[in-house]
């Protein structure tokens, strides 16, 4: 009888064959991504449970229900993630299990109340991407060894557990895309090891907890799409200086964008869209060296594969790539005013810039052509004026552009890249623009819309005046 099966990433399926079912003395089982799309008999799990130490059946299409109760006295890892299992979370237990992974299945019902007793040494709990409902059990806070809590994309509701100070080593908290509500625990920052906090797309409210300023290792902060209020705390820039992703979009934050954010030298995603920020855009953005220099070899920065959403022309664009390579600033839908700072054109690795729906004035900086990696640019619905810089036509990666509803004038720059964007709505609401692709032609001499000048002499009782009337042809 075999004790070890290590045939991950090999085509074993689609059936869970009889030769596999006959192996009941297994200690190490790795059938990851083995092409299995069958159900597994419950008695096979029961036969191997007493001696198995490593069980990885992830990334298959195994379906059916799991045995409701089993003990794994020697197991260290139980990974059945990315399959099609359904039914309730099984009431398994194991005194030595450190990683329990059931994410990306079809499990339903509540999270078991006593996981802390069933897995006393658990370090990683992955239940994300299922159909779980109910509340997050407070007993999770009794898992003193817990490093990773991943519950994203379920149907969980209620408040977040408050006894956060009982988790001294927690590093990753991901409860995004649920229906959680209430204030975040005041002890949220009790673990100085926290480096990923993803609580976006819930109904949380209140202010960002002051205790988070003790989390000097924070890399990823995503509180977007909630009901948070107050101001951005300055400590995010002065203490949590390793932050690479700061996403606070679609909340009720107010006040100015703090200058301290310019201290985030590792920042590559800044998303403050859809809030009530006022004042000007900080002119120190050229300090964001993570958007200038592509060199992370010196820094132990954690990046994950995830999905970044940006808004262009009212549509959500999904950037499905490693977030290490996404460079984005989105300050849209606020009340920002003043000019676009020239310093923003120093961020040569920037791939997305969205400043739309603000009160920005002045002209587009002529240095905009320095942003050679720019793919999306949205400056619509502002009070910008002047000519569109010629450098915009040299941005060879530019595929999404929106300059509509401003006060731009003159000829739209010629160039291969802008010629590849033939949609006239890009420039809608700028009546003084001319040239391709809008319908107004430019005069050859002035490169401005043709003006028919007529003169009338008007005599007024107190004297005479010369009136010039300009009529757009």
C-alpha positions as CSV (number, residue, x, y, z in Angstrom):
1,X,0.0,0.0,0.0
2,X,1.2,3.5,-0.8
3,X,2.0,6.0,1.9
4,X,2.6,9.0,-0.4
5,X,0.8,10.3,-3.5
6,X,2.4,13.4,-5.0
7,X,1.0,13.8,-8.5
8,X,-0.2,17.4,-8.5
9,X,-0.7,19.2,-11.8
10,X,-1.0,15.8,-13.6
11,X,-4.0,14.5,-15.4
12,X,-5.4,11.8,-13.1
13,X,-9.1,12.4,-13.6
14,X,-11.8,12.9,-14.5
15,X,-12.7,9.9,-12.3
16,X,-11.5,9.3,-8.8
17,X,-10.5,5.8,-9.8
18,X,-10.6,2.6,-7.9
19,X,-6.9,2.5,-7.5
20,X,-7.0,5.8,-5.6
21,X,-10.0,4.6,-3.5
22,X,-8.0,1.5,-2.6
23,X,-5.1,3.5,-1.1
24,X,-6.1,3.7,2.6
25,X,-2.8,4.0,4.3
26,X,-1.9,7.3,2.9
27,X,0.2,9.8,4.9
28,X,0.9,12.4,2.2
29,X,-1.7,13.1,-0.5
30,X,-1.2,15.8,-3.1
31,X,-3.7,15.7,-5.9
32,X,-3.7,19.4,-6.6
33,X,-5.0,20.3,-10.1
34,X,-5.3,16.6,-11.1
35,X,-8.3,17.1,-13.4
36,X,-10.7,15.2,-11.1
37,X,-14.3,16.0,-11.6
38,X,-15.9,13.2,-9.7
39,X,-17.3,12.7,-6.2
40,X,-15.2,11.0,-3.5
41,X,-16.7,8.3,-1.3
42,X,-17.0,9.3,2.3
43,X,-15.4,6.1,3.5
44,X,-12.2,7.0,1.7
45,X,-11.9,10.1,3.9
46,X,-12.7,8.1,7.0
47,X,-10.1,5.4,6.2
48,X,-7.2,7.9,5.7
49,X,-8.2,10.4,8.4
50,X,-6.4,8.7,11.3
51,X,-2.9,8.7,9.7
52,X,-2.9,11.4,7.0
53,X,-0.6,14.4,7.7
54,X,-1.0,16.3,4.4
55,X,-4.1,16.3,2.3
56,X,-4.3,18.6,-0.8
57,X,-7.2,18.0,-3.2
58,X,-7.4,21.7,-4.4
59,X,-8.0,23.0,-7.9
60,X,-10.1,20.2,-9.2
61,X,-13.9,19.9,-9.8
62,X,-14.7,17.5,-7.1
63,X,-18.3,17.7,-6.1
64,X,-20.7,16.4,-3.5
65,X,-20.7,16.7,0.3
66,X,-18.0,16.0,2.8
67,X,-18.4,13.7,5.8
68,X,-20.0,15.8,8.5
69,X,-17.6,14.9,11.4
70,X,-14.1,13.5,11.3
71,X,-10.9,13.7,13.4
72,X,-7.5,14.2,11.8
73,X,-5.1,13.7,14.7
74,X,-1.9,13.9,12.7
75,X,-2.9,16.3,9.9
76,X,-1.1,19.6,9.5
77,X,-2.8,20.7,6.3
78,X,-6.3,20.1,5.0
79,X,-6.8,21.8,1.6
80,X,-9.9,21.1,-0.4
81,X,-10.2,24.6,-1.9
82,X,-11.3,25.4,-5.5
83,X,-13.6,22.6,-6.0
84,X,-17.4,22.2,-6.1
85,X,-18.2,20.8,-2.7
86,X,-21.5,21.9,-1.2
87,X,-23.5,21.5,2.0
88,X,-22.5,22.9,5.4
89,X,-18.9,23.4,6.6
90,X,-17.9,19.9,7.9
91,X,-17.3,19.7,11.7
92,X,-13.8,18.3,11.3
93,X,-11.1,18.6,14.0
94,X,-7.4,18.2,14.3
95,X,-5.1,19.1,17.2
96,X,-2.2,19.7,14.8
97,X,-3.9,21.3,11.8
98,X,-2.3,24.7,11.0
99,X,-4.0,25.4,7.6
100,X,-7.6,24.7,6.8
101,X,-8.6,25.7,3.3
102,X,-12.1,25.4,1.9
103,X,-12.4,28.5,-0.2
104,X,-13.9,28.7,-3.7
105,X,-16.5,26.0,-3.2
106,X,-20.3,26.0,-2.7
107,X,-20.5,25.5,1.0
108,X,-23.5,27.2,2.7
109,X,-24.9,27.8,6.2
110,X,-23.1,29.3,9.1
111,X,-19.4,29.1,10.2
112,X,-19.1,26.5,13.0
113,X,-19.1,28.2,16.4
114,X,-16.3,26.2,18.0
115,X,-13.5,26.2,15.4
116,X,-11.1,27.4,18.1
117,X,-11.6,24.1,20.0
118,X,-11.6,21.9,16.9
119,X,-8.3,23.4,15.5
120,X,-6.4,24.7,18.6
121,X,-3.2,25.3,16.6
122,X,-4.8,26.8,13.5
123,X,-2.8,29.5,11.7
124,X,-4.7,30.0,8.4
125,X,-8.4,29.8,7.9
126,X,-9.6,30.1,4.3
127,X,-13.4,30.0,3.8
128,X,-13.7,32.7,1.1
129,X,-15.8,32.5,-2.1
130,X,-18.6,30.3,-0.7
131,X,-22.3,30.9,0.2
132,X,-21.8,31.2,4.0
133,X,-24.3,33.2,6.0
134,X,-24.8,34.2,9.6
135,X,-22.3,36.1,11.7
136,X,-18.6,35.7,12.3
137,X,-18.3,33.6,15.5
138,X,-16.6,35.5,18.3
139,X,-14.8,32.3,19.1
140,X,-12.5,33.0,16.1
141,X,-10.8,35.6,18.4
142,X,-9.7,32.7,20.6
143,X,-7.4,31.3,17.9
144,X,-4.3,32.7,19.4
145,X,-2.1,31.4,16.6
146,X,-4.2,32.7,13.8
147,X,-2.2,34.5,11.1
148,X,-4.7,34.5,8.1
149,X,-8.5,35.0,8.2
150,X,-10.0,34.9,4.7
151,X,-13.8,35.1,4.6
152,X,-14.3,37.3,1.5
153,X,-17.2,37.0,-0.9
154,X,-19.8,35.2,1.3
155,X,-23.1,36.4,2.7
156,X,-22.0,37.1,6.2
157,X,-23.8,39.7,8.3
158,X,-23.7,41.4,11.7
159,X,-20.8,43.1,13.4
160,X,-17.2,42.3,13.2
161,X,-15.9,40.5,16.4
162,X,-14.7,43.1,19.0
163,X,-12.2,41.0,21.0
164,X,-9.5,41.7,18.4
165,X,-6.8,42.1,21.1
166,X,-6.9,38.3,21.6
167,X,-5.2,37.8,18.1
168,X,-1.7,39.0,18.7
169,X,-0.2,37.6,15.5
170,X,-2.8,38.1,12.9
171,X,-1.3,39.3,9.5
172,X,-4.1,39.1,6.9
173,X,-7.8,39.9,7.5
174,X,-10.0,39.7,4.4
175,X,-13.7,39.9,4.9
176,X,-14.5,41.9,1.7
177,X,-17.7,41.5,-0.2
178,X,-20.1,40.5,2.6
179,X,-22.9,42.3,4.4
180,X,-21.0,43.1,7.6
181,X,-21.9,46.3,9.5
182,X,-21.1,48.4,12.5
183,X,-17.9,50.1,13.6
184,X,-14.5,48.4,13.4
185,X,-13.1,47.3,16.7
186,X,-11.2,49.9,18.6
187,X,-8.6,47.2,19.2
188,X,-8.2,46.5,15.5
189,X,-4.5,47.4,15.6
190,X,-3.6,45.2,18.6
191,X,-1.5,43.1,16.3
192,X,1.5,45.0,15.2
193,X,2.0,42.2,12.5
194,X,-1.1,43.2,10.5
195,X,-0.1,43.9,6.9
196,X,-3.3,43.3,4.9
197,X,-6.7,44.7,5.9
198,X,-9.4,44.1,3.3
199,X,-12.9,45.0,4.5
200,X,-14.2,46.6,1.3
201,X,-17.8,46.2,0.0
202,X,-19.6,45.9,3.3
203,X,-21.7,48.3,5.4
204,X,-19.1,49.3,8.0
205,X,-19.3,52.8,9.4
206,X,-17.6,55.2,11.8
207,X,-14.0,56.4,11.6
208,X,-10.8,54.5,10.9
209,X,-9.7,53.1,14.3
210,X,-6.9,55.1,15.9
211,X,-5.3,51.8,17.1
212,X,-4.3,50.9,13.5
213,X,-1.4,53.4,13.8
214,X,0.5,50.7,15.7
215,X,0.4,48.5,12.6
216,X,3.7,49.7,11.0
217,X,3.8,46.7,8.7
218,X,0.6,47.5,6.8
219,X,1.0,47.0,3.1
220,X,-2.6,46.8,1.8
221,X,-5.5,48.9,3.2
222,X,-8.9,48.4,1.4
223,X,-11.9,50.0,3.2
224,X,-13.6,50.9,0.0
225,X,-17.4,50.8,-0.6
226,X,-18.5,51.2,3.0
227,X,-20.0,54.0,5.0
228,X,-16.9,55.3,6.8
229,X,-16.8,58.9,7.8
230,X,-14.2,61.4,9.1
231,X,-10.9,62.3,7.7
232,X,-7.9,60.3,6.5
233,X,-5.7,60.0,9.5
234,X,-2.3,61.5,8.9
235,X,-0.6,58.5,10.5
236,X,-1.3,56.5,7.3
237,X,1.5,58.4,5.7
238,X,3.8,59.0,8.6
239,X,3.7,55.6,10.3
240,X,2.3,53.0,7.9
241,X,4.9,54.1,5.3
242,X,5.1,50.6,3.7
243,X,1.6,50.8,2.3
244,X,1.4,49.8,-1.4
245,X,-2.4,49.9,-1.8
246,X,-4.6,52.4,-0.2
247,X,-8.2,52.1,-1.3
248,X,-10.9,54.2,0.5
249,X,-13.3,54.8,-2.5
250,X,-17.1,55.2,-2.1
251,X,-17.3,56.2,1.5
252,X,-18.2,59.5,3.2
253,X,-14.7,60.8,4.0
254,X,-14.2,64.6,4.2
255,X,-11.4,67.1,4.5
256,X,-8.2,67.6,2.5
257,X,-6.0,64.8,1.2
258,X,-3.2,64.8,3.7
259,X,0.3,65.8,2.5
260,X,1.6,62.8,4.6
261,X,0.4,60.4,1.9
262,X,3.3,61.6,-0.2
263,X,5.5,59.7,2.2
264,X,4.2,56.4,0.9
265,X,7.2,55.6,-1.2
266,X,5.9,52.1,-2.0
267,X,2.4,53.1,-3.0
268,X,1.2,51.9,-6.4
269,X,-2.6,52.1,-6.0
270,X,-4.2,55.2,-4.5
271,X,-8.0,55.2,-4.8
272,X,-9.9,57.9,-2.9
273,X,-12.7,58.2,-5.5
274,X,-16.4,58.9,-4.6
275,X,-15.9,60.7,-1.3
276,X,-16.2,64.4,-0.2
277,X,-12.6,65.4,-0.2
278,X,-11.9,69.1,-0.8
279,X,-8.9,71.4,-1.3
280,X,-6.2,70.8,-3.8
281,X,-4.3,67.8,-5.0
282,X,-1.0,67.6,-3.1
283,X,1.9,68.8,-5.2
284,X,4.3,66.4,-3.6
285,X,3.1,63.3,-5.5
286,X,6.5,63.0,-7.1
287,X,7.7,61.5,-3.8
288,X,5.7,58.4,-4.6
289,X,8.7,56.5,-5.9
290,X,6.8,53.3,-6.3
291,X,5.1,54.9,-9.3
292,X,8.5,56.0,-10.7
293,X,11.0,53.2,-10.1
294,X,10.2,49.6,-11.0
295,X,12.5,47.9,-8.5
296,X,11.2,45.9,-5.6
297,X,14.2,43.6,-5.2
298,X,15.4,45.5,-2.1
299,X,12.0,45.4,-0.3
300,X,10.1,42.5,1.2
301,X,6.7,43.7,-0.1
302,X,3.8,41.4,-0.3
303,X,1.7,41.5,-3.5
304,X,-1.3,39.3,-4.2
305,X,-3.1,38.4,-7.3
306,X,-6.4,40.4,-7.2
307,X,-8.7,42.5,-9.2
308,X,-8.5,46.3,-9.3
309,X,-11.5,48.3,-10.5
310,X,-11.3,51.7,-12.1
311,X,-14.0,53.8,-13.6
312,X,-13.8,55.2,-17.2
313,X,-16.7,57.0,-18.9
314,X,-19.1,55.6,-16.3
315,X,-18.0,52.0,-16.8
316,X,-16.1,49.8,-14.4
317,X,-12.9,48.5,-15.9
318,X,-11.5,45.4,-14.3
319,X,-7.7,45.2,-14.2
320,X,-7.0,41.5,-13.7
321,X,-3.3,41.2,-13.2
322,X,-0.8,41.1,-10.4
323,X,-1.3,44.2,-8.3
324,X,2.5,44.6,-8.3
325,X,2.2,45.8,-11.9
326,X,-0.9,48.0,-11.5
327,X,-0.1,51.7,-11.0
328,X,-3.2,53.7,-10.4
329,X,-4.4,57.0,-9.0
330,X,-8.1,57.6,-8.8
331,X,-9.4,60.8,-7.1
332,X,-12.6,61.1,-9.1
333,X,-16.0,62.3,-7.8
334,X,-14.8,64.6,-5.0
335,X,-14.7,68.3,-4.6
336,X,-11.1,68.9,-5.4
337,X,-10.1,72.2,-6.9
338,X,-7.1,74.1,-8.2
339,X,-4.8,72.9,-11.0
340,X,-3.5,69.5,-11.8
341,X,0.0,69.5,-10.2
342,X,2.9,69.1,-12.7
343,X,4.5,66.7,-10.2
344,X,2.0,64.1,-11.2
345,X,3.7,63.9,-14.6
346,X,6.8,62.5,-12.8
347,X,5.0,59.3,-12.1
348,X,6.3,57.6,-15.2
349,X,5.0,54.1,-14.4
350,X,1.4,55.3,-13.9
351,X,-1.1,53.2,-15.9
352,X,-4.4,54.8,-14.7
353,X,-5.1,58.4,-13.8
354,X,-8.7,59.4,-13.0
355,X,-9.4,62.9,-11.8
356,X,-12.9,63.3,-13.3
357,X,-15.9,64.9,-11.6
358,X,-14.1,67.4,-9.5
359,X,-13.6,71.2,-9.8
360,X,-10.2,71.3,-11.3
361,X,-9.2,74.3,-13.3
362,X,-6.2,75.4,-15.4
363,X,-4.7,73.5,-18.3
364,X,-3.4,69.9,-18.6
365,X,0.3,70.0,-17.8
366,X,2.4,69.9,-21.0
367,X,4.5,67.2,-19.3
368,X,1.6,64.7,-19.6
369,X,3.6,63.0,-22.4
370,X,6.1,61.8,-19.8
371,X,3.5,59.3,-18.6
372,X,4.6,56.7,-21.1
373,X,2.8,53.8,-19.5
374,X,-0.5,55.5,-19.2
375,X,-3.4,53.3,-20.4
376,X,-6.5,55.2,-19.0
377,X,-6.9,58.9,-18.5
378,X,-10.1,60.5,-17.4
379,X,-10.2,64.3,-16.8
380,X,-13.9,64.7,-17.6
381,X,-16.4,67.0,-15.9
382,X,-14.0,69.6,-14.5
383,X,-13.3,73.2,-15.4
384,X,-10.1,72.6,-17.3
385,X,-9.2,74.9,-20.2
386,X,-6.6,75.7,-22.8
387,X,-5.2,73.4,-25.5
388,X,-4.8,69.7,-25.3
389,X,-1.0,69.1,-25.1
390,X,0.6,67.5,-28.1
391,X,2.4,65.0,-25.8
392,X,-0.9,63.3,-25.2
393,X,-0.7,61.8,-28.8
394,X,2.6,60.2,-28.0
395,X,1.2,57.9,-25.3
396,X,1.4,54.6,-27.1
397,X,-0.4,52.5,-24.5
398,X,-3.3,55.0,-24.1
399,X,-6.5,53.0,-24.8
400,X,-9.2,54.8,-22.7
401,X,-9.4,58.6,-22.8
402,X,-12.1,61.0,-21.5
403,X,-11.7,64.7,-21.7
404,X,-15.4,65.6,-22.0
405,X,-17.2,68.5,-20.4
406,X,-14.4,70.9,-19.8
407,X,-13.4,74.1,-21.6
408,X,-10.7,72.9,-23.9
409,X,-10.2,74.8,-27.2
410,X,-8.2,74.6,-30.4
411,X,-7.2,71.6,-32.5
412,X,-7.2,68.1,-31.1
413,X,-3.6,66.9,-31.4
414,X,-2.7,64.7,-34.3
415,X,-0.9,61.5,-33.7
416,X,-1.2,57.8,-34.2
417,X,-2.5,57.0,-30.7
418,X,-5.3,59.6,-30.7
419,X,-6.2,58.5,-34.2
420,X,-6.8,55.1,-32.7
421,X,-9.4,56.6,-30.5
422,X,-12.1,57.7,-32.9
423,X,-15.0,58.2,-30.5
424,X,-16.1,61.9,-30.6
425,X,-17.7,61.5,-27.1
426,X,-14.2,61.6,-25.7
427,X,-14.3,65.4,-26.4
428,X,-18.0,66.1,-25.9
429,X,-18.9,69.3,-24.1
430,X,-15.9,71.2,-25.4
431,X,-17.5,73.4,-28.1
432,X,-14.2,75.2,-28.9
433,X,-12.4,72.0,-30.0
434,X,-11.9,71.2,-33.6
435,X,-10.4,68.4,-35.7
436,X,-10.6,64.6,-35.7
437,X,-12.8,63.0,-34.5
438,X,-15.3,65.9,-33.7
439,X,-17.5,67.3,-36.4
440,X,-16.0,70.9,-36.3
441,X,-13.2,71.5,-38.8
442,X,-10.2,73.7,-38.0
443,X,-9.0,76.6,-40.1
444,X,-5.6,76.0,-41.7
445,X,-4.1,79.2,-40.4
446,X,-5.3,79.2,-36.8
447,X,-6.1,75.6,-36.0
448,X,-9.2,76.9,-34.3
449,X,-12.9,76.7,-35.2
450,X,-13.7,79.0,-38.1
451,X,-15.1,82.3,-36.9
452,X,-17.2,84.5,-39.1
453,X,-16.5,88.0,-37.9
454,X,-19.2,90.6,-38.5
455,X,-19.1,94.2,-37.4
456,X,-21.9,96.5,-36.5
457,X,-21.7,100.1,-35.6
458,X,-24.0,101.0,-32.9
459,X,-24.8,104.5,-31.9
460,X,-25.7,105.1,-28.3
461,X,-26.9,108.3,-26.7
462,X,-23.8,108.7,-24.6
463,X,-21.3,108.1,-27.5
464,X,-20.4,105.4,-29.9
465,X,-19.1,101.9,-29.4
466,X,-17.6,99.3,-31.7
467,X,-19.2,95.9,-31.2
468,X,-17.7,92.7,-32.6
469,X,-20.0,89.7,-32.8
470,X,-18.5,86.2,-33.3
471,X,-20.6,83.6,-34.8
472,X,-19.5,80.0,-34.9
473,X,-19.8,78.6,-38.4
